[in-house]
Amino acid sequence: MRQIKLGSWTILFDKSKTQKFYENDRLITESCECDYCANYVLACENLPYELKGLFLTFGIDPRKEGEISHYMENKDGTHFYGAFYHFVGKIIKSPKQWEADSGVAYPIFTKDKGLEISFSEDLYLVPNGFPTPTVQLDIQLNVPWLLS
């Protein structure tokens, strides 16, 4: 495993094990045919540079495996999505949790131009056969609407 420091986070990860899983996994649109998921898969080609770099670093194919949620259309015509993905790794150091008015929230690694990124070992919907140990990458971002 390799180690990376991202802001206040220190994470161990195994890119090759993660990549191997994603090579054999399905596209998000193979299990969901809704327009929101189809648009997100198209938008993966135009993701922010920082996010593309994280996916590449960890061995994640953003068109596969993740859980995608469409929240709303913004006034500027972009669409606000939440998504999470998994990669083989372990969180060594993270910022402390902070209390928000609505409960516990996790610290954000990046918040720029509508992009929020965080990591967690509280895992949801990990696919069967995904290698361990596992970290969840949580993102929220705005993407353009690309479907005609």
C-alpha positions as CSV (number, residue, x, y, z in Angstrom):
1,M,0.0,0.0,0.0
2,R,1.0,3.6,-0.7
3,Q,0.4,6.6,1.6
4,I,-0.9,10.0,0.5
5,K,-1.6,13.2,2.5
6,L,-4.6,15.2,1.3
7,G,-5.2,18.3,3.4
8,S,-5.7,17.0,7.0
9,W,-6.2,13.4,5.8
10,T,-3.5,10.7,5.6
11,I,-4.7,7.7,3.7
12,L,-3.1,4.3,2.8
13,F,-4.4,2.9,-0.5
14,D,-3.8,0.1,-2.9
15,K,-4.4,1.4,-6.4
16,S,-3.8,-1.9,-8.2
17,K,-6.4,-3.9,-6.2
18,T,-8.9,-1.1,-6.6
19,Q,-8.3,-0.8,-10.3
20,K,-8.6,-4.6,-10.8
21,F,-12.1,-4.5,-9.1
22,Y,-13.3,-1.6,-11.3
23,E,-12.0,-3.2,-14.5
24,N,-14.5,-6.0,-14.0
25,D,-17.4,-4.0,-12.6
26,R,-20.4,-2.7,-14.4
27,L,-21.2,0.8,-15.6
28,I,-23.7,2.7,-13.3
29,T,-26.1,2.8,-16.2
30,E,-26.2,-1.0,-16.5
31,S,-28.1,-1.2,-13.2
32,C,-30.1,2.1,-13.5
33,E,-31.6,3.6,-16.6
34,C,-32.7,6.9,-15.2
35,D,-31.7,10.1,-17.0
36,Y,-29.9,11.4,-13.9
37,C,-27.5,8.5,-13.8
38,A,-27.0,8.6,-17.6
39,N,-26.2,12.3,-17.4
40,Y,-23.7,11.7,-14.6
41,V,-21.9,9.0,-16.5
42,L,-21.6,11.4,-19.5
43,A,-20.4,14.2,-17.2
44,C,-17.6,12.0,-15.8
45,E,-15.6,13.1,-18.9
46,N,-15.7,16.7,-17.7
47,L,-15.2,16.3,-13.9
48,P,-13.1,18.9,-12.1
49,Y,-9.3,18.3,-12.4
50,E,-8.9,17.7,-8.6
51,L,-11.6,15.0,-8.7
52,K,-10.2,13.3,-11.8
53,G,-6.8,13.3,-10.1
54,L,-8.3,11.6,-7.0
55,F,-10.0,8.9,-9.1
56,L,-6.8,8.3,-11.0
57,T,-4.7,8.2,-7.8
58,F,-7.0,5.6,-6.1
59,G,-7.7,3.5,-9.2
60,I,-11.5,4.4,-9.3
61,D,-13.4,4.5,-12.6
62,P,-16.1,7.1,-11.8
63,R,-18.5,5.6,-14.3
64,K,-18.7,2.4,-12.2
65,E,-19.7,1.0,-8.8
66,G,-20.6,4.3,-7.1
67,E,-23.9,5.2,-5.6
68,I,-25.2,8.3,-7.4
69,S,-27.9,10.7,-6.1
70,H,-29.3,13.7,-8.0
71,Y,-30.4,16.4,-5.6
72,M,-31.5,19.4,-7.7
73,E,-31.1,21.6,-10.8
74,N,-29.3,24.8,-9.9
75,K,-30.4,28.2,-11.2
76,D,-27.4,28.2,-13.6
77,G,-28.7,25.0,-15.3
78,T,-26.1,22.7,-13.7
79,H,-27.2,19.8,-11.5
80,F,-26.2,19.0,-8.0
81,Y,-25.2,15.4,-7.3
82,G,-23.9,13.4,-4.4
83,A,-22.0,10.2,-5.0
84,F,-19.8,7.8,-3.2
85,Y,-17.2,5.3,-4.3
86,H,-15.0,2.7,-2.6
87,F,-11.3,2.0,-2.8
88,V,-8.9,-0.4,-1.1
89,G,-7.3,1.4,1.8
90,K,-7.3,2.7,5.3
91,I,-7.6,6.2,6.9
92,I,-4.5,6.8,9.0
93,K,-5.4,10.4,10.1
94,S,-8.5,12.5,9.5
95,P,-9.8,15.8,10.7
96,K,-11.9,15.7,13.8
97,Q,-15.7,15.4,13.3
98,W,-17.6,18.6,14.0
99,E,-21.2,19.1,15.2
100,A,-23.5,20.8,12.8
101,D,-27.0,22.0,13.7
102,S,-28.5,18.9,12.1
103,G,-26.2,16.4,13.7
104,V,-22.7,15.1,13.0
105,A,-21.0,16.1,9.8
106,Y,-17.7,15.0,8.3
107,P,-15.0,17.5,7.5
108,I,-14.6,18.5,3.9
109,F,-11.2,18.0,2.1
110,T,-12.0,20.4,-0.7
111,K,-14.8,22.9,-1.2
112,D,-14.3,24.8,-4.4
113,K,-16.8,25.7,-7.1
114,G,-19.4,23.4,-5.7
115,L,-17.0,20.4,-5.2
116,E,-17.0,18.8,-1.7
117,I,-14.8,15.7,-1.0
118,S,-14.5,13.6,2.2
119,F,-13.5,10.1,3.2
120,S,-15.0,7.6,5.6
121,E,-14.7,4.1,7.0
122,D,-18.4,4.1,7.7
123,L,-19.3,2.2,4.6
124,Y,-22.5,1.9,2.6
125,L,-23.5,-0.4,-0.3
126,V,-20.0,-1.9,-0.7
127,P,-20.3,-4.4,-3.6
128,N,-20.0,-8.1,-3.0
129,G,-16.4,-9.2,-3.4
130,F,-14.9,-5.7,-3.0
131,P,-11.4,-6.1,-1.5
132,T,-10.7,-5.0,2.1
133,P,-9.8,-2.9,3.9
134,T,-12.1,-0.4,2.3
135,V,-12.5,3.4,2.4
136,Q,-15.5,5.3,1.1
137,L,-14.9,8.5,-1.0
138,D,-17.9,10.8,-0.7
139,I,-18.4,13.7,-3.1
140,Q,-20.9,16.4,-3.8
141,L,-20.6,18.4,-7.0
142,N,-22.3,20.3,-9.7
143,V,-22.3,19.0,-13.2
144,P,-23.7,20.2,-16.5
145,W,-26.7,18.6,-18.1
146,L,-25.4,16.8,-21.1
147,L,-28.4,14.6,-22.2
148,S,-30.4,16.0,-25.2
